[in-house]
Amino acid sequence: MLEKFFQLKENNTTIGREVTAGLTTFFAMSYIIFVNPQILSLTGMPTQAVFLATVLSTAVGTLILALYANVPYAQAPGMGLNAFFTYTVVFALGFSWQEALFMVFLTGVVGILITVTSIRKKIIHAIPESLQHAIGGGIGVFIAYIGLKNAQLLEFTSEGQDIISVNNEPYTAGSEITGPINTVVTGGGIIPDMGSLANPYALLAIIGLIIMVVLMIAKVKGAILIGIVATTIIGIPMGVTDLSGLSNPANTFMSAFSDLGVTFGAAFGSQGLGSLVADPSRYALILITVFAFTLTDVFDTIGTFIGTGRKSGIFTLEDEKAMDQGKGLNTKMEKALLADTVATATGAIFGTSPVTTFVESAAGIGAGGRTGLTSLTTATMFLLTAFIAPVMSVVPGAATAPALIVVGILMLSAFAEIDWNNLEEAVPAFFASLFMGFSYSISYGIAAGFLFYIITKAVKGKARVVHPVLWATTALFIVNFIVMGML
């Protein structure tokens, strides 16, 4: 049954390989069920409620990818989008978390509309092939950077005079800080350095990386997952793997289910939709916020699909061309694009920030995942975490970070398809790929690539070859950056 439903033979894969890939993706991105509640709870939302909302929205989006689109991706509330929700929408702009949730719901609705009306696929068609390869390599840079950072193999030093704000409040060098520090924004002068090898966490990550590289070179099946498990075990005597969370796993679900009543449907209550409608002076700001949410969500997902799909063969150039044939959602790409929009709207109802396709899906794809059975496995694991979250918390970031670094290595081969001797290709590709990693955003990387693609073509007198959708999309990015700079 699984063989036929997921077309395993046609995709040259097996049940075992798909399940292994799904587990690999799960472990690579499972941190979101712990990190997302930490960030959103700063707004006053109940931590356990956000935990369960995160699990449910992740399961919804990932199951759509599995059962409807039959692709090996996973979705969850996006990092960056949750920070924007908390620090910009709630803290800086002054909206309540209930109001912010309703704007997230609107973001999902807008996403559904631009997907079913084919706007999204027109954007994909407008992206030149060279930039598509750059996005693939850029995601490799991005995901490897995430891995290095999560492994604590990088550390950054900022001088006091370069710090702009602490906890979203202006900071002056030498000022005393009282209370816990949640965020620090610096304007420059950041000095990167290698993390301390005396740190057991970083040392364990290096051991895990060596294990995975050796297994990958030896072509051991399930190398990444084996590496995660082995590193977790090695971390026990090193004091990095914490087993204390194994007690009373059932309590987490019961408390989370009880708290979910606070956030479920809050977006449509008097403190959410009711409050927004009652204040016309904020309508323009609401539209700007929804626009910012939507633009980031749309291009994060498009970038991930193009970058990893072209490299692995999941989404081929022929698939992209097939999107023009017929009406409705006919191809895997179109069906997959619908998933994060539905999940975003669903997540807002439960109580979480926008859902997007996780770049960590590349870990499962790197482990051989090619069909929706990979996603089904990942979604099932996330649903199980609602009951056994403490068990999942045993796996340290030092065990999953090496997996991201290894996948980053695999994805960099996309750069080989770019003609680096041709500046018309090299300049946009450079900015698209490097900005992804250094700005910590797929959508910002795409924006930089689009902008410099237009500039290079205009300078060469080839402005007419730039697709109109690319012009319009780049203009929207510029407007977004200007508006966000004014907030």
N, C-alpha and C positions, 0 to 999 in steps of 0.2 A: 504493500500500500504506500509506504513512504517512498519507495523507489519510483513508483509511477507518479505520485502527486508532485514530488519535487523534481522530477526528471533528472535523476542522479546520473544515469548512464549517458544521457545527452550532454551533460555538463562534466563528464569524465571525473566523477567523484564517487565516494562511498558513504554509507551511513556513519561508519566509524570516523572517517576523516571530517565529516560535517559536524558531528557531535564534539569532536576534539576542538575544531575551529570555534564552535559556539562557546565552549567553556573558556577558550583562550580569550575571546572577545570579552566575555563576562568578567574574567579576572582583571583584564586590562582596564576596564572602565567601571568596575564595581565601587571605586572610590566615590563616585557621584552620590551614592545613597547616604554617605556620611558627610561629604563636603557641602552638598546643596542645602541640607537642613541647617548647617552651621552658618551659612551666608544669609539665607532668607530669614532665619530666626532673629536676626539683628533688627528686623523691621517690627518685631512683636508677634510674629506668627509662631504658633506652637511647634516646637522642634519635631516632636513625634508625628504630628499631622503632616508636616512637610516631608518627613521621611516616607510615610505611606503614600502620599501624593506623588512623590518622586518615583517610587516603585511602580505604581499603577500607570502613570503616564508613560514611563519607559516601556512597560509591558504592552500597552496599547499600540504605541508607534512601532515597536519591534515586531509585534504579531502581524500588523498590517503588511510590513515588509516581508514577513515570512509567508503568510497564507494568501496574500493578494498579489504581491509583486514577485515573490519567489527570488529574493536577492539576499545575500549574506551580510546585511548591515544591521546595526543596532542604533536606537535613538534614546535620548534622555534629555532632561533639562540641561541646556548648554552652559558650560563655563564661559564667563564673559557676559552672557545674557542674564545670568542670575546676579552677577555683580552690578550690571546696569540697572536691573530691577531694584536692587537694594540701595546702592550708593547714589545713583542719579535720580531715578524716578521717585523713590520714597524720601531719601535723605535730602538731596539737593533741590528737587522740584516741589517737595512738600506734599505729595500725594500719600494717602493711606495705603496700607498693603492691600486692602479690599479693592480700592480704586485701581491700583496697579494690576491686580488680577483680572479685573474687567477689561483693561486695555490689552492684557495678554490674550484674553478670549477674542477680542476684536482682531488681534494679530492673526490668530488661527483662522478666523472667518475670511479675512483678506487673503491669507495664503491659500485657502481652499478655492476662492474665486479666481485668483490668478493662475491656479493650476488647472482647473477645469475649463477655463477660457483660453488655454494654450499660451498664455503670456510667458510662462516659465520655459516652455520648450522653444519658444522663439528666442529667448535669451541664450539658451544653450546653443542653438544653431548659429548665433551671431559670434560666438567665441572662436577665433582662429585656431587651427590645429596646433600651431606652435605654442600658443598660450595654454592650450589644453595640456600639452606635455609639461609646460612650465608649472602649471598648477599641480600636476602629479608629483614632480620633483620637489616643489615647494612644500607640499604636504609631508613629504619625506623629511625635509629640513624641520618643519614644524613639529612633527611627532617625535623626531629624535631629540629636539630641544626640550620638549615636554619630558621625555624620558630622562635626559641628563639632569634637568631641574628636580624632577621627582626623586631621582636617585641621590640628591644632595651632593652631586659631583661638581656643581657650580655654586659659587657664592658671590654676592655683590656687596660692595662697600659704597656708601654714599656719605659725603661730607655734610655736616649739619647745615651749612649755608645753602646747600642744594635742595634741601627738603622743603617742599611747597606746602604740604598739609599732612596732618596726622589725624586719623579718624574723621576725615572730611572737614577738618577745621584748619584755618591758616596757621602756619607754624613759623616761628622766628628762631634762628639758631641760638642755642643756649637756653631756650625756654624750658621750664620744667613740665613734664608730662605726668598727669595723675590718672590712675585707673588703667585698665587693660588697653593695649594698642591693637586695633583691628586692621587699619590700613595706613600705609605711608606712601605718599606720592612725592617723587623727586623729579626735578626738572633737568638734571644733567649731572655730570661729574661722577657717574656711577662707574666703579672700577670692577670689572669681572675678574674672577680668579677661580682656581680649582678648589673644590671643597677639601676639607681636612681628611686625610687618610686615617687619622686617629679616631674618626667618627665611625663607630661600629655599623651604623646604618649605611653609610657610603661604602664601607668596606664590603658589606654583604651584597650591595648592588653590583660591585665590581666582580665578586665571585659569581653572582648570578649571570652577569653578562658573559663571563668566560665560559660558563657551563653552556649557555644557549648558543654562543658562537661555535663552540666545539661540536655540539649536537647538530647544528645547522650544516656545518661543513661536512660532517659525517653522514648527512642526509638521513638522520634518524626521524621517523615519523612522529609527529606530535612534539617536536623538539622544544617549541616555545612553552607549551603547557607543562611538559616534563621539567623544564627549567624553572618555571614558577613554583611548582610543587617542591622541587629539590631545594630551591633557595629558601622557601618558607621553613622547611625542616631544619636546614643549616642555621637559620636565624634563631632557633630556639635556644641552643646553648650560648649564642652570642648575645642574647638578651634583647634582640630586635623583634622577634616574633612574640607577641603578647598573647598568652593563653587565658588571661584573666576574664576576658569577655565571654567565655564559654558557659558561664553560670546563668541559669534561668532565661533561656532564649525566648520562652513563651511570653514573658512579661513585656517584651518589646512590642509584640503584635497587639496585645490587649490595650496597652497604654496608647499606642499609635491609633488604634481603631476608635478609642474613646475621644481622643483629641481631634480626629478627622472631622468630627461634627462642627468644630469651630470654623474650619476653612472651607468645607464642602458647601458650594453654592454661595459663599460669602461675596463673590464678585457681583452677584445680582441683587444683593440685599440693600438696605437703606444706606449702609456705609460704603457700598461699592457703586453700582450703577445709579442708585438713587442720589448719592452725593454728587456724582459727576454731572448728572443732568440738571441738578439744582443750581449749578454755577456756570452760566454761559461764558463768563470771562476766561474760563480755562479751556474752552473748546479747541482753540487753535493749538494750545500746548498739548492737548490730548492727541490731536491729529499728528503732531510732530513726533510724539513719543511712539505712537503706533507705527508710524513710518520708519522710525529708527529700528524698532524691534523687527519689523517685517524685512527690511533691507538686509540686516545682518543674518537673520534666520534663512532667508531665501538663498543667499550666496554661500553661506556655510555649507548648506546641504548640496547645492549644485557643485561647489568646488570639491567636496568630498566624493561625490558620485563620479565626476569626470576624472578627478585625479587618480582614484583607486580603481575605478571601473575600466578605464582605458588600459591601464597597466596590466590588470589581471584578465581582461577579456570578458568581464561580466557585462559591461556596456561597451559595445563596439561602435565604430563609426557607422556601420550599417544600421545598428539599433537607433542611433541618433537620426539618421536619414529616414528611417521607417516611421518616425513620429509624425511626419508630414502626411502619411497615408491614412485616410479615413478620419472620422470624427470620434470624439470621446477619448478615453484613456486606453490606448491599445497596446502600448509597449511596456516592457519592464521599467524603463526609465520613468515614464509618465505615471505609472502606478506607484512607483517608489516615491516620487515627488509629492504624492498626496499624503503619504504617511505622517510626515512631521507636522503638517498643517492640522490634520485631525487630532494628532496627539497633543499639539499645543493648545487647541481649544478644550480638549478633554482635561489636560493638566490644569488649566485655569479653573475649571469647574471643581476639581479636587483640591487645588491650592498649591500651584507651583509656577515657576517662571517658564518662558518659552522652551519648547522641545526642539532639538535639532539632531541631525545625523552625526554621530560621534566619529571623529577621525580615528579613534582607537579601534573602530571596526577593521581597520587595516591589519591589526594584529591577527584577527581570525582569518582574514583573507590571505595573509602571509602564511598561515598555518594550513592553507588548502581549502578554506571555505568557498563554495561557489554557488550555493542555492539557499533557499529559504529555510532549509533544515538547520543551517547554522544559526539563523535568527531565531528560529523556534526554540532551539536549545538555550540561547542567551536569554530570551524572554521568560522561559520556564525557570531558569536560575534566579532571575530577578524576582519573580513571583514568590519563589521559595524564601527569598531573603526577608519577606514580610514576616515570616515565622522564625527564621534562624539567622537574623542579622548578626548577632554576636559571633556566630561561627564564621561568617564571611569576613568579619573584621580581623580575624586571625591573620589573614594573608597581608603582609606588610607591603607598603609601597615600594620598598627596596626589592621585592620579588617581582613586581609587575613592571617597574620602570625599565629594566633591561629588555623586556619584550618590545617596548616602544622604540628603543634605540635600534634593535635588530631590524624591526620593520622599516624604520627610517632608512637604514642601509639598503634594503631591498628596493625601496621606492625611488631612490636617487638615480636609478638607471634610466628613468624617464628623460633625464637631461641629455642623454645620448641622442635623442631624436631631434634636438634643437641645433640649428646651424649657428654656432657661436661666433663664426667668422663673419656673419651677416648681421650688422648692427640693427637692422630693421627687426630681426627676430631676437637678437641677444639682449637689447636694452629692455624691451617689455618683459621678456622672460626673467631677466635678472631682478627687476623690481617686484614682479609678481611673486617669485619664489622666495626672495630674501625677506620681503616685508611680511610674509606669512609667519615666518619664525620669529623675527625680531619685534613685530608689533603684536604677536601672540593672537593673530586673528586671520582666518582664511579669507573672510570677506574684505578686509583691508588690503590683503595681498592682491586679491582680484582687482580691487579698485585701482591700485597702483599700476598693475599690469595694463588694465584698460586705458588709463590716462596716458601712459607712455607709448602704448601702441598707436593711439590717435596722434600723439605728437610726432612720432617718427614717420608715420604715413603722411601727415600734413607737410612736414619739412621736405619730404621726397616728392611732393606734388601728387600724392596718391590718396588724398582724403576721400575720394569717391568710392574707394574700395572698402572703406569702413562701413560696416552694416549699420543702418539707421538705429537698430535696437541698441547697438553698442554706444552710439552717440548719446541716446536717451538715458541709458543706464549710467554712463559715466557722469552725465549732468546731474542725475539723482544722487550719486555718491558725493559729488562736490557740494550740492545743496545740503546734504545730510551733514557733511563735515563742518560747513559754515554754521549751520543751525546748532549743532552740538557744541561748537566753540563758543556760542553765545549764551548757552545755558549756564 
